[in-house]
Amino acid sequence: MSKNTLWFDRGKGKSLSGHNLCYDYPARIRPKGEDIVPEVTVVIPLFNKGPYILRALSSILDQGVPDIEVIVVDDSSLDDGPDSVAAFPDLRVRLIRQPHGGVSSARNTGIRFAASPFIAFLDADDEWQPGHLETLLRLHKTFPDAGICATSYWFILPYGNRRMPAFSGFPGSPWEGVLPDYFRAAALGKPPVFSSAAGASKEVLLEAGLFAEGVHLGEDLDLWGRIALEYPVAFSHSGPACYRKDADNRLCMRIPRERELPFVATARARLSEGAVPEYLVPSLRAYCCKLIYLSCRHLLRTGRTEDAALLLHSSGFEHEENGHIRRIHTVIAGKGRGE
């Protein structure tokens, strides 16, 4: 086993935050006696992304931030990705292997092991443009009360085409600052927070309860939404990340959006408890309507009209005066008449 590899096993050894470890690893690759806290830890979940992981690592280490720790959590890949990481010739890169538990479990393992108080995220098949990490750290220092720091991102499409997301609800480039309303922005346009373009303090991530494990779609939107209910969100158009939609084996392409996304349940519970600030209620409800629409749209496109109607009814938002909800009702009614 490589000297920068740790085997994470829930069935053996000592515990860390409720999980069990089997150590086969020298504590950390630092000179003996030194207690260095890196400026930032980058967490990468890895599962069968061998063709892309070295590109992701290179984009991190090319950022020009020397005081960095990179934790790659292998979720029991079946390809050569973990071996490529283990052989990577930079001791700032650390590999942790764990039994398969899903992307949330892998990210949470990386968070728990992070040595830095500030954590950035990158998926193994995405990459960063120059200046991304510098921008995240600047946001973190400029807006210390922000629970999330995020940059813009590009969609990289097949054949190398690049497309900018259609943001709304906040100023365009070159603006940088605290989003006026995260939920309004997310309801009107593309999500302002994308996991491969986001960072947060370890304290905030732990306080929010980390990524929901056992959830295979929307687990990131759920965590960012939970944090945005409690903290401001800082954003910059500078230093974008690259969302590689041209990569193979993307999880979001393999799992159909046919269930209620987890943040809808989170928001519904907070609203019923009266735990949402009054000024956020309209935009939060609008955002939930958009998420419900996305799930119902998939069901309707595959001919599952009854399932779409049931999902809408169980959501608790079926009587909302919202364009997305009206659109669902219209399509369901049309299909019910045989149109």
N, C-alpha and C positions, 0 to 999 in steps of 0.2 A: 504493500500500500504506500502511495506517495506521502511524503512528510507534510504536505499541505492538505491532507484528507482526514476527515473525521467521519466515523460511522455512527449514525444516529439510529438507535434501536429502542423502541418503546418497551421492549420486553426484558431489558437487562440493565444492570449498572445503577448509577446514581441518578437522582432526579434533578431536573431543572424546570422550574415553573410548571410542575405537574407532569412532565414528560421524563422518560428514562433514557439513559445514555449508556453506550458501551464505548469507553475510551480506547482508541488505538491511535493516539495523536499527541504529539508534544504540545503543551498548552497553547502557545501561539508563536508564530515565527517572528520573534523579536529578540534582540540581544538580552542575555540574562541580566536581570536587575532593572531593566527599563520598563516603565509603565506608561506607554504611549497611547493616548486616546486619539484615534484618527478623527479628522474633521468631519468625515462623512463615511457611512457604510452604504454600499450599493448591494441590494439583494436581487438575485436572479433565480427564479424557479426554472428548473430544467427537466424536461421530459421529452425524449425523442426529438431533440433539436440539434443533433450533431452537425448538420450542414451549416448552421448559423451561429453557433455559440462563440466561435473565435472572432467573428465579425463584431458581435455584441461586446466582447471583452476588449477588443481593440478600440472600439468607439469610446469606451469608458476611460481607458488608460491614456488615450490621446487628448483627454480634456485639459491636461495641464495642471491638474490638482494633485500634487504629490502625496499629501497626507490623506490617504484613502485606503479603505478596506473593501474588498469585493468578496461577497459570500455567494457562491453558487450552490444551491440546494438541489441535488439530484433526487428526483422522485421515482427512483428505480427505472431509469431509462433502459431501453433494450438496444440502443445503438451505441456508437462510439463517442457520444458527446461527453460523458463523464471522464473517459480516458483522456480526451483532448484537454479538458480543464485540469486534470491532475498533472499533466505534462507541461502545462503552461509555464513559461520561464519567467514568472514574476511572482515573488513571494507575497505580494499584497493580495493575490487571488487565493481564496480559500474554498475548498470543496467539502461539502457535507453530503453524505449519502444517507437516505432514509427509505424505509418501506413505502410503497406507493400509497399516498393519501390525498392526492389532488393538489391543484395549484394553490389553494388557500393554505393548506397544511404546509407546503413547501415555503411559501412566503412567511408564514408565521414562525417556522423554524428559523429562518434567516433573521427575522426581527429579534427573536429571543437571544440569538447568539451575537447580535451586532455589538461591537465595542464602542461605536460612536453614538452620541445622543441624537444625531440627525441621520435619517435613513432615506435613501432614494431608491426607486424601483425601476427595473428594466426587465422586460420579458426577453427570453433567450433568442427569439427570432426578430426582435426589433433592434434599433440602434439610436445613438444620439448624434446630433450635429455638434460641431465645435461650439463651445460656449454654453452648452446646456447646464453642466454642473456648476459652473461659475454663476449662472443666472439663478439656479435654485438656492445656492448658498447666499447670494446677495438678497434674494427675497426673504430668506430665513432671518438674516441679520437686520434688514430694513423694517420688516413687519414681524417682530418677535411674538406678537399675540396671535398670528395666523396659525390655524391648525393644520392647514395644507398649503404647500407651495407648489405651483404648477406652471409649466410653460405651454406654449402652443405646440402643435405637432402637425406633421405632414402625413397624408396617406400615400404610401408608395404602392402603386397599382402594378399589375402584370405589364411586362415589357418596359418597365422603368418609368412609366408616367407618374407624375406627382400631382396631388390635389390638396388644396388647403381646406380644412373643415369650415363649414358655414357657421361661424359663431354669431351670437346675438345676445343682447342684454347688457353689453359693456363696450367701452370704446375699442376701436380697431387699432392696428399697429401704427405707431410704436408704443402704444400705451402700456404702462406697468403699474400695478397697484392692487388694492383690495377690491374684489368683485362687489358691486353694489348689492347683488342678490344671487347667490349661487343657484338656487332652485329656479328662479326666473330665467337665468341664462340657460340652464339645462333643459327647461321646458320649451324655450323658443328656438334653440339651435343645437348644434352638436355639443356633447358634454365638454365643459371647460376643463375638467380634470380627467386625464387619461393615465392609467397606471404607469406606463413606461415614460411618462413625462411629469411624474409627481414625486414629492418628498414630504416627509413629516417627521416630527420629533418622535423618538421612541416612547417617550412618556405619553404623548397624545395617543399613539397607536395602541399602547397597552390599556390606557384608560377607556378607549372606545371599544375594546374587546376584540381587536384584531380582525382578520378576514374570517368570514363565516365558513367553517369547514363542512364538507358534505354538500356544498352548493356548487353547481357546475356552470352556472351562467349568471352574471350580474352580481357576483360576490364582491367585485371591486366597487361598483356603483353603490352597493349597500354600505360599505365601509366609508367611502367618501361622503355619502349622504349623512351617515350618523355623525361624522366629525363636523360637517357643515351645519348641522343643527345646533352645535355647541360653540363653534369657533368661526372667525372670519376665514376667507380663502384668498390667498395672494396669487396673482397671475401675472405672467409676462409674455409678450409676443416674441421675445428674444430667445435664442438658443433652443430651437425646437427639437423634439424627438421625432423619429421616423417610425410610423406604424406600418410595418411591412405586410400589407395585405396580399403581397405576391408570394409569401412563404407557404410551404406545404404544411399540412397537418396542424393547422390552426384550430384550437379547441372551439372557438366561437363559431367556426364553420361546420363543425361536426355535431354540435349539440343544438337541436332545434329550439327556438324561442317559443315554446308552447305552454309553459307554465307561468304563473304569476312570478315576476321578478322579486327577489327577496326584499328590496327596499320598499316595495309597496306595503308589505306586511309591517315593516319597521315603522313607516310613516303612519299607517292606520292605527297602530298601537299608541304612538306618541300623540296623535290627534285625539284619540278617545280618552287619553289620560289628561288632556289639557296641558301637555308638556311642551307645546310649540309656541314660541313667541307670536303674539297676535299679528305682527307685521309680516311674518313669514308664512302664515296659513294660506293665503290665496296662491302664492307661487308654489308652495309645497304641494297643494292639491292639484294644481295645473301640471306639475312635473309627474305626479303619480298617474294622472290621466294619460299622459304621453306614454309612460311605461306600459300601462294596461293596453293601450292601443297597439303598441309594437307586438305584444304577445298575441292579442286577438287577431291582428292582421295576418300573422303566420298561420293561425288555425283556419282562418277564412280562406286563405289562398290554397290551402290543402283540402278544402271541402268539409272541414270539421265545424260546421255552423253551430251545432248544439254545444260543442265544447267551448266555442267562443262565447256563446250566450251564457253558459254556466260560469266561465271565468269572469265575465263582466259582472254578473249578478253577485258572485261571491266576493268581489273586490270591495264592495261598499261604496263605489264611486259611480254606479250605473245611472244615478239621477243628477249627476253633476252637469251644470250648464257649461259645457266645454266642447270645442270643435272636434276634438279627437273622439270623445264619447258619442257625440251626435253622429259622427261618421260611422262608428261601429254599429250603432242602432240602425242606421239607414241600410247598411250592407246586410245585416242580419234579417231585417224586415224584407228586403228585396229577395233574398235567397229563400225565405219562408214562403214567398208567393211564387217561387219557381223561376225567378228572373235570373 
